[in-house]
Amino acid sequence: MRTLITLPHLLLLAGAGHFMLLAASALTPLVLDWRGRLEALPKLLRQLFWVYGVFIVLTIIGLGAMTLRHAEAMAAGEPVARSLAVFAAVFWGLRLAVQLFVFETRPYLTNRWLQLGDHVLTAAFVFFTLVYGWAAICPGI
């Protein structure tokens, strides 16, 4: 029997998921009122905060684009593509750990939409970690 969901399909879904994640992430500065809340910080700290955010966005764009372009190679375990899968699995695994054990989001989840968004983000981080972990540890299966 032919499997409908394969690692290449999951990788393509993960690659596209990065861009959906960015669409949701674009709301974060508005929802958390970065401009207003960061105003009390010295200028350098405000700049660092925004620069770090931009670099994270660029990393997510890169992971999404490279996954979409090289999903077959990642699924086959080609060395450079497999290294990308390892990096992505570690990146998203650490992001998941931060989501679960470091960030205290509860005070900001003031309505059902924000609560749902938090759960969707957590589910996306789990999905990315598992898919890239699969591609890193046992590609070709």
For each residue, the residues with C-beta under 8 A, 3 or more apart:
1:
2:
3: 6
4: 9
5: 9 10
6: 3 9 10 75
7: 10 11 74 75 131 134 135 139 141
8: 11 12 71 72 75
9: 4 5 6 12 13
10: 5 6 7 13 14 131 134
11: 7 8 14 15 67 71 74 75 131 135
12: 8 9 15 16 67 68 71
13: 9 10 16 17 131
14: 10 11 17 18 67 127 128 131 132
15: 11 12 18 63 64 65 66 67 68 71
16: 12 13 19 20 64 68
17: 13 14 20 21 64 124 127 128
18: 14 15 21 22 60 61 63 64 65 67 128
19: 16 22 23 61 64
20: 16 17 23 24 124
21: 17 18 24 25 60 121 124
22: 18 19 25 26 57 60 61 64
23: 19 20 26
24: 20 21 27 28 117 120 121
25: 21 22 28 57 60
26: 22 23 29
27: 24 30 31
28: 24 25 31 32 34
29: 26 32 33 34 35 53
30: 27 33 34
31: 27 28 108 114
32: 28 29 37 108
33: 29 30 36 37
34: 28 29 30 37 38 49 50
35: 29 38 39
36: 33 39
37: 32 33 34 40
38: 34 35 41 45 46 49
39: 35 36 46
40: 37
41: 38 45 46 49
42: 45 46
43: 46 47
44: 47 48
45: 38 41 42 48 49
46: 38 39 41 42 43 49 50
47: 43 44 50 51
48: 44 45 51 52
49: 34 38 41 45 46 52 53
50: 34 46 47 53 54
51: 47 48 54 55
52: 48 49 55 56
53: 29 49 50 56 57
54: 50 51 57 58
55: 51 52 58 59
56: 52 53 59 60
57: 22 25 53 54 60 61
58: 54 55 61 62
59: 55 56 62 63 91
60: 18 21 22 25 56 57 63 64
61: 18 19 22 57 58 64 65
62: 58 59 65 66
63: 15 18 59 60 66 67 84 88 91
64: 15 16 17 18 19 22 60 61 67 68
65: 15 18 61 62 68 69
66: 15 62 63 69 70 84
67: 11 12 14 15 18 63 64 70 71 74 84 88
68: 12 15 16 64 65 71
69: 65 66
70: 66 67 73 74 81 84
71: 8 11 12 15 67 68 74 75
72: 8 75 76
73: 70 76 78 80 81
74: 7 11 67 70 71 77 78 81 82 84 85 135 139
75: 6 7 8 11 71 72 135 139 140
76: 72 73 81 139 140
77: 74 81 82 135 139 140
78: 73 74 81 82
79: 82 83
80: 73 83 84
81: 70 73 74 76 77 78 84 85 135
82: 74 77 78 79 85 86 135 136 139
83: 79 80 86 87
84: 63 66 67 70 74 80 81 87 88
85: 74 81 82 88 89 132 133 135 136 139
86: 82 83 89 90 132 136
87: 83 84 90 91
88: 63 67 84 85 91 92 128 132 136
89: 85 86 92 93 129 132 133 135 136
90: 86 87 93 94
91: 59 63 87 88 94 95
92: 88 89 95 96 125 128 129 132
93: 89 90 96 97 129 133
94: 90 91 97 98
95: 91 92 98 99 125
96: 92 93 99 100 122 125 126 129
97: 93 94 100 101 102
98: 94 95 101 102 103
99: 95 96 102 103 121 122 125
100: 96 97 122
101: 97 98
102: 97 98 99
103: 98 99
104: 107
105: 108 109 118
106: 109
107: 104 110
108: 31 32 105 114
109: 105 106 114 115 118
110: 107 114
111: 114 115
112: 115 116
113: 116 117
114: 31 108 109 110 111 117 118
115: 109 111 112 118 119
116: 112 113 119 120
117: 24 113 114 120 121
118: 105 109 114 115 121 122
119: 115 116 122 123
120: 24 116 117 123 124
121: 21 24 99 117 118 124 125
122: 96 99 100 118 119 125 126
123: 119 120 126 127
124: 17 20 21 120 121 127 128
125: 92 95 96 99 121 122 128 129
126: 96 122 123 129 130
127: 14 17 123 124 130 131
128: 14 17 18 88 92 124 125 131 132
129: 89 92 93 96 125 126 132 133
130: 126 127 133 134
131: 7 10 11 13 14 127 128 134 135
132: 14 85 86 88 89 92 128 129 135 136
133: 85 89 93 129 130 136 137
134: 7 10 130 131 137 138 139 141
135: 7 11 74 75 77 81 82 85 89 131 132 139
136: 82 85 86 88 89 132 133 139
137: 133 134
138: 134 141
139: 7 74 75 76 77 82 85 134 135 136
140: 75 76 77
141: 7 134 138
